Amino acid sequence: MPNMNLTSGFVSELVRAANQIEILSISEVRRLLQRSIATIRDLRQAVGIPSDGTANDALVRLKLASEGVERLSHEKQAKALLETADLIRTLGIVHQSGTQVSVRPVD
């Protein structure tokens, strides 16, 4: 489980990177997205949110963005970084609140 102080620092790093996307290399953007995906996965697991594995799942979209980052415009790269920052921040708040999510099958 990520340390929340480190997580807050990472969110700031992601926002800065998105604001300076033109000076980042493709490998830097890919690395940030991969770190984000791992952090989001850990935070989701900590609060009980399963991955659904469909195209509607943010992790699936972000993984595809990471794998094809060289084909994305700077604008789309920045958008992906900001999406990860928002997810990490939101999941961090949920985790700190002690909220646990439980998912039940629909009858």
C-alpha positions as CSV (number, residue, x, y, z in Angstrom):
1,M,0.0,0.0,0.0
2,P,1.5,3.3,-1.0
3,N,2.4,5.8,1.7
4,M,-0.1,8.7,1.4
5,N,2.7,11.4,1.7
6,L,4.5,9.8,-1.2
7,T,1.2,9.4,-3.0
8,S,0.5,13.2,-2.6
9,G,4.0,13.9,-3.9
10,F,3.4,11.7,-6.9
11,V,0.1,13.4,-7.7
12,S,2.0,16.7,-7.7
13,E,4.6,15.2,-10.0
14,L,1.9,14.0,-12.4
15,V,0.3,17.4,-12.6
16,R,3.7,19.1,-13.2
17,A,4.5,16.6,-15.9
18,A,1.1,17.2,-17.6
19,N,1.8,21.0,-17.5
20,Q,5.2,20.5,-19.1
21,I,4.3,17.7,-21.4
22,E,6.2,19.2,-24.4
23,I,9.6,18.7,-22.7
24,L,9.0,15.1,-21.5
25,S,10.3,12.2,-23.5
26,I,8.0,9.4,-24.6
27,S,9.8,7.1,-22.1
28,E,9.3,9.5,-19.3
29,V,5.5,9.7,-20.0
30,R,5.3,6.0,-20.3
31,R,7.2,5.5,-17.0
32,L,4.8,7.9,-15.2
33,L,1.8,6.2,-16.6
34,Q,3.1,2.8,-15.6
35,R,3.8,4.0,-12.0
36,S,0.3,5.5,-11.9
37,I,-1.3,2.3,-13.0
38,A,0.5,0.3,-10.3
39,T,-0.4,2.9,-7.7
40,I,-4.1,3.0,-8.8
41,R,-4.2,-0.8,-8.7
42,D,-2.8,-0.9,-5.2
43,L,-5.2,1.8,-3.9
44,R,-8.2,0.1,-5.5
45,Q,-7.2,-3.2,-3.9
46,A,-6.8,-1.4,-0.5
47,V,-10.4,-0.1,-0.7
48,G,-12.0,-3.1,-2.3
49,I,-12.6,-1.8,-5.8
50,P,-12.2,-4.6,-8.3
51,S,-11.0,-4.1,-11.9
52,D,-13.7,-5.0,-14.4
53,G,-11.2,-5.5,-17.3
54,T,-13.5,-3.8,-19.9
55,A,-12.8,-0.7,-22.0
56,N,-14.9,1.2,-19.4
57,D,-12.2,0.5,-16.7
58,A,-9.8,3.4,-16.3
59,L,-6.9,1.0,-15.8
60,V,-7.5,-0.6,-19.1
61,R,-7.7,2.7,-20.9
62,L,-4.5,3.9,-19.1
63,K,-2.7,0.7,-19.9
64,L,-3.5,1.1,-23.6
65,A,-2.4,4.8,-23.4
66,S,0.9,3.7,-21.8
67,E,1.5,1.0,-24.4
68,G,0.8,3.4,-27.3
69,V,2.0,6.7,-25.8
70,E,4.2,7.5,-28.8
71,R,1.0,7.6,-31.0
72,L,-0.7,10.1,-28.6
73,S,-0.6,13.9,-29.1
74,H,0.9,15.9,-26.3
75,E,-2.7,17.0,-25.4
76,K,-3.8,13.3,-25.0
77,Q,-0.6,12.4,-23.0
78,A,-1.3,15.3,-20.6
79,K,-4.9,14.3,-20.3
80,A,-3.9,10.7,-19.4
81,L,-1.5,12.0,-16.7
82,L,-4.1,14.3,-15.3
83,E,-6.6,11.4,-15.2
84,T,-4.1,9.3,-13.2
85,A,-3.5,12.2,-10.8
86,D,-7.2,12.6,-10.2
87,L,-7.8,8.8,-9.7
88,I,-4.8,8.6,-7.3
89,R,-6.0,11.6,-5.3
90,T,-9.6,10.4,-5.1
91,L,-8.6,6.9,-4.2
92,G,-6.2,8.2,-1.6
93,I,-9.0,10.2,0.0
94,V,-11.3,7.2,0.1
95,H,-8.5,5.0,1.6
96,Q,-7.7,7.6,4.3
97,S,-11.4,7.8,5.2
98,G,-11.4,4.1,6.0
99,T,-14.2,3.5,3.5
100,Q,-14.4,-0.1,2.1
101,V,-16.2,-0.9,-1.1
102,S,-18.0,-4.2,-1.5
103,V,-19.4,-5.4,-4.8
104,R,-22.2,-7.8,-5.0
105,P,-23.5,-9.6,-8.2
106,V,-26.7,-8.2,-9.6
107,D,-29.5,-10.8,-9.7
